[in-house]
């Protein structure tokens, strides 16, 4: 059982270090803005600290983190949001040209994701980018599995349309 006691700051710090990247990455991919993603991640971990509790296993804890992250992101998308720049994430062994191409592809994908409705964007990010199963995405989003499959299929079709239109 994964325990998150309120008094154990060492345990809480460890959990934040282990999960922060996943929460930030999911929030950024849903929101398309690093500043908003950082705010959401901070709120996710504040809620975890405030409501410290136990989960039957690591999977239940991961689902809870994604659920809170997605819900906070969806709340933010209801308000107007500016777009932000993606910081450089290249490794040192890549050539400058490869890094530029990779950055352009990331930007194209983020631009295409921003055209999707928020729930479709969240479904495709969790399923296709974060690698959650359809049942996990359904649990996180409070939807039926059939709904998730439909949202992901529509989102992928729309992403293909947008990205192929850009290539022309």
C-alpha positions as CSV (number, residue, x, y, z in Angstrom):
1,X,0.0,0.0,0.0
2,X,1.4,3.4,-1.0
3,X,1.2,5.6,2.1
4,X,1.4,9.4,1.9
5,X,1.5,10.6,5.5
6,X,1.1,14.3,6.0
7,X,4.0,14.5,8.5
8,X,6.5,12.7,6.4
9,X,8.0,15.5,4.2
10,X,10.8,13.2,3.1
11,X,8.3,10.7,1.7
12,X,6.3,13.5,0.1
13,X,9.4,15.0,-1.5
14,X,10.3,11.6,-2.9
15,X,6.9,11.2,-4.4
16,X,7.0,14.7,-6.0
17,X,10.5,14.0,-7.5
18,X,9.3,10.7,-8.9
19,X,6.0,11.9,-10.4
20,X,6.6,15.6,-11.2
21,X,7.9,15.0,-14.8
22,X,4.8,12.9,-15.7
23,X,2.4,15.4,-14.3
24,X,4.2,18.3,-16.0
25,X,4.4,16.5,-19.3
26,X,0.7,15.5,-19.3
27,X,-0.4,19.0,-18.2
28,X,1.8,20.7,-20.9
29,X,0.5,18.4,-23.6
30,X,-3.1,19.2,-22.7
31,X,-2.6,22.9,-22.1
32,X,0.2,23.7,-24.6
33,X,1.7,26.2,-22.2
34,X,4.6,25.6,-19.7
35,X,3.5,28.3,-17.3
36,X,0.0,26.9,-17.0
37,X,1.4,23.3,-16.8
38,X,3.7,24.4,-13.9
39,X,0.7,26.0,-12.1
40,X,-1.4,22.8,-12.6
41,X,1.4,20.6,-11.3
42,X,1.9,22.7,-8.3
43,X,-1.8,22.5,-7.6
44,X,-1.8,18.7,-8.0
45,X,0.9,18.3,-5.5
46,X,-0.6,20.8,-3.1
47,X,-3.8,18.8,-3.2
48,X,-1.8,15.6,-2.6
49,X,-0.1,17.2,0.4
50,X,-3.3,18.6,1.8
51,X,-5.3,15.5,1.4
52,X,-2.5,13.0,2.1
53,X,-4.0,9.6,2.1
54,X,-3.2,6.0,1.1
55,X,-3.8,4.2,-2.1
56,X,-4.1,0.4,-2.5
57,X,-1.2,0.3,-5.0
58,X,1.0,2.4,-7.3
59,X,-1.5,2.1,-10.2
60,X,-4.3,3.6,-8.1
61,X,-2.1,6.5,-7.1
62,X,-1.0,7.1,-10.7
63,X,-4.6,7.2,-11.8
64,X,-5.5,9.6,-9.1
65,X,-2.6,11.9,-10.1
66,X,-3.7,11.8,-13.8
67,X,-7.3,12.4,-12.8
68,X,-6.5,15.5,-10.8
69,X,-4.1,16.7,-13.5
70,X,-6.7,16.3,-16.3
71,X,-9.5,17.9,-14.2
72,X,-7.3,20.9,-13.4
73,X,-6.3,21.2,-17.0
74,X,-9.9,21.0,-18.2
75,X,-10.8,23.7,-15.7
76,X,-8.1,25.9,-17.1
77,X,-9.1,25.4,-20.7
78,X,-12.5,26.8,-19.9
79,X,-10.8,30.2,-19.6
80,X,-8.9,32.0,-22.3
81,X,-5.2,30.9,-22.2
82,X,-2.1,32.3,-23.9
83,X,0.3,29.9,-25.6
84,X,3.8,29.5,-24.3
85,X,7.1,28.4,-25.7
86,X,8.4,24.9,-25.2
87,X,11.8,24.9,-23.6
88,X,14.6,23.0,-25.4
89,X,14.7,19.4,-24.5
90,X,17.5,18.1,-26.7
91,X,20.1,15.7,-25.4
92,X,23.8,16.6,-25.8
93,X,24.5,13.8,-28.3
94,X,22.1,15.2,-30.9
95,X,23.3,17.4,-33.7
96,X,22.0,20.9,-33.9
97,X,20.1,20.1,-37.1
98,X,18.4,17.1,-35.6
99,X,17.4,19.1,-32.6
100,X,15.9,21.8,-34.7
101,X,13.9,19.3,-36.7
102,X,12.7,17.6,-33.6
103,X,11.7,20.9,-32.1
104,X,9.7,21.8,-35.2
105,X,7.9,18.5,-35.1
106,X,7.0,19.0,-31.4
107,X,5.7,22.5,-32.2
108,X,3.6,21.1,-35.1
109,X,2.1,18.5,-32.8
110,X,1.4,21.0,-30.0
111,X,-0.2,23.3,-32.5
112,X,-2.3,20.5,-33.9
113,X,-3.3,19.4,-30.3
114,X,-4.4,22.9,-29.5
115,X,-7.1,22.7,-32.2
116,X,-8.8,19.8,-30.4
117,X,-11.6,20.2,-27.9
118,X,-10.3,19.9,-24.4
119,X,-11.7,16.4,-23.6
120,X,-10.5,14.9,-26.9
121,X,-7.1,16.5,-26.3
122,X,-6.9,15.0,-22.8
123,X,-8.0,11.6,-24.1
124,X,-5.4,11.5,-26.9
125,X,-2.6,12.8,-24.7
126,X,-3.3,10.2,-22.0
127,X,-3.8,7.3,-24.4
128,X,-1.4,7.9,-27.2
129,X,1.3,10.0,-25.7
130,X,1.4,9.1,-22.0
131,X,0.6,5.4,-22.8
132,X,-2.3,4.8,-20.5
133,X,-4.7,2.0,-21.4
134,X,-8.2,2.8,-22.6
135,X,-9.6,1.6,-19.3
136,X,-7.2,3.8,-17.3
137,X,-8.1,6.8,-19.5
138,X,-11.8,6.1,-18.9
139,X,-11.2,5.9,-15.2
140,X,-9.1,9.1,-15.1
141,X,-11.7,11.0,-17.2
142,X,-14.8,9.5,-15.6
143,X,-16.0,8.3,-19.0
144,X,-16.9,4.9,-20.6
145,X,-14.3,3.1,-22.5
146,X,-16.3,3.4,-25.7
147,X,-16.4,7.2,-25.2
148,X,-12.6,7.3,-24.8
149,X,-12.1,5.1,-27.9
150,X,-14.4,7.5,-29.8
151,X,-12.6,10.6,-28.5
152,X,-9.2,9.2,-29.4
153,X,-10.3,8.2,-32.9
154,X,-11.8,11.6,-33.6
155,X,-8.8,13.3,-32.2
156,X,-6.3,11.3,-34.3
157,X,-8.4,11.9,-37.4
158,X,-8.4,15.6,-36.7
159,X,-4.7,15.7,-35.9
160,X,-4.0,14.0,-39.3
161,X,-6.2,16.5,-41.1
162,X,-4.5,19.5,-39.4
163,X,-0.9,18.2,-39.9
164,X,-1.4,17.2,-43.5
165,X,-3.0,20.6,-44.3
166,X,0.2,22.2,-42.8
167,X,2.4,20.1,-45.1
168,X,0.6,21.4,-48.3
